[in-house]
Amino acid sequence: MKKMSKLLIASSLSLVLAACGNTDSGDEDLTPETDQTEDTESTEDTNTAEETEDTEESAENESDTTDSEEASDEDVSDDDMASADEEELESAEKVSDHGEYEELSAQDFFNPEDYTSHLVVDNPGKRIFVFEDDGQQAYKTIYIKKANRLKIIDLKNDDLLMNEIID
């Protein structure tokens, strides 16, 4: 008899709970107020972190196109300072006539005619040359077209020689 009464009570209780529950919530948010606050704060923290990352990426992208006369070493990334790999050099265009590249005549650190020139990148945003001497990479130039900024890297000594806006 006890088992029967327990079963009856459990069945009744489940029917009452099922009848009281509304499974069609539509657009209505039925979570308790404290849970909404925690979820909102968590979402805001996530959004803030994503916005911070987006802002940092934007700042990095804009560092190449900055128009300030003052340039710091922060404007030069590790990729800028790195030598080109063999695959890049093999696929790069060899250039013998440097007259059409105004950025090369704007510098006086080396004579491009004395080196084997590889045009590694030439797109609407930037142009990158690598200059070799007897098969060894000697200089790298990075010309940021929109900002009219020229970076010259001495690859043999891992040294930034120039990072300026040119006329």
N, C-alpha and C positions, 0 to 999 in steps of 0.2 A: 504494500500500500504506500509506503514511503517513497518508493521508486516512482510510482505512478504520480504522486503529488509533485515530486520534483520535476518530472517530465512535463507535467501540465503547467507548472509555474514557468519553466524555462521556455516552453512553446509560447505561452501567453506573453512573456516578456519580449521575446524576439518579434512577435507580431506587433506589439505596441511600438517597439523601437523602429521597426520597418515602416509602420504607418506614419510615424512622426517624422521620419527622415524624408527629405525632398531631394531626389536625385537630379531634378531638372533645375540647375542653378542659373542657367542662361548666362547673362553678363554680370550677374550679381556675385560679389566676392563674399563668401560665407566664412572666411577665416577669422579667428578672433583678432581684435585690434592689436594685441601685442605681437602676434605672429606677422601681421602686415608690416609693422614697424621694423621688425628684424629683417624681413625679406627686402623691404625697401632700402634699408641701410646697407644690406649686403649687395644689392644691385647697384646702389650709388657708389659703394667702394669699388666694385668691379668696373663701373663706367669711368670713375675717376682714374683708375689705374690705366684703362685703355686710352683715355684722353691724354694722360701724361705720356704714354708711349707714342701716341700719334703726334703730340706736340714735339717730342724729342726727335722723331723721324723727320718731321717738317723742318725743324731747326737744322738737322744734318743736311737735308736736301737744299735748304736755302743758303747754307754756308758756301756752296759752290757759286751761287749767283749773287752774293752780297756785293753792294756797290761801294763799300767803304774803302778808303785809301789805305787804312791801317789793316794789315793782315797779320795774323798770329799763326803759330804752329798748329793751333787747334783747327785751322782751316784745311789742314793737310792730313788725310787719313793714312792708315797703314797701307791701304791699296795704292794710294798715290806714291808712296815711298818704295813700294815693291817693284822688283824687276818684272818684266814680262816673261811669261813662260814660253817654252819652245813652240808650243802649238799656236800661241798668239802671233809669234814672230813669223812662223811659216805661212800663216793665213794673211798676214799683213801685206799691204802694198808697199813695194820698195819705191822710194822717191829720190830722184836725182836732181830735179829742178825745184829749188826751194823758194823761188821768186814769188810764187802765188800765195805763200803762207806768210802774212804780214807779222805774225807773232815771232817768227824766227829772226826777222831783221830787227825786232825791237829789243833783242837781248845781245849782250856782249860777253857772255861767259865762255862760249865756244863757237867755233865756226862750223856750221852744219855741213859744209862742203867737205870737211876733213873726215867725215864719218859715213858709214852706211846707214841710211835712214829708213825706218820702217814706220809707216802710217798705220798704227794699231787700231785706232778708233777715229772715225770722222762722221759724226752725226749732228743734228741741228743744235745740240746742247754743248758738245765739247769735241776737241780734237786732241789726240794723244800720239806723240811721236816717241820712238825709242831709237837712240843713236848708238851704233856699235862701232868698236875699234878692234880690228883683228878678231872678230867673233865674240868679243866680250862687251856686254852692255855698259855703256859709259854714261849716257845722259838720257833723261826722260823729260819731255815737255808736255804739260797739260794746259791747254788753252780753253778757258770757259768763255764761250762765245757771247752769251747774253751780258755777262758782267765785264767782258773784255779783260779778264784776269789771266795772267800767265804765271804758271808755276814751273820752275826748272829744278830738277832733282839730279844731283850727282850720284849715280848709282854705284860707282866704285867706292866712294867714301860715305855713302848713305847720308847725304847732306842736302838740305834744302837750300838752294842758292838764291832763289827768287820766288816771291809770291806777291805780285803786285798787279794793279790795274795799269794797262798800257794804253798809249794814245793811238 
